[in-house]
Amino acid sequence: MHATTGCVCRALDVLHVAAAVIVKAKGMLTFDKHQRELAKAEGLEVAP
């Protein structure tokens, strides 16, 4: 994952998004602002 350079992300945010990328998820549900930014940067659709 290369998107962490422009985002303030915590370790668990990175792990959650990495897991979604590894299992080839198309999107994820999160209410966390930092996790949302990272997921969008990795190309995941984010809800809500």
Secondary structure, 3 states (H helix, E strand, C coil): CCHHHHCCCCHHHHHHHHHHHHCCCCEEECCCHHHHHHHHHCCCEEEC
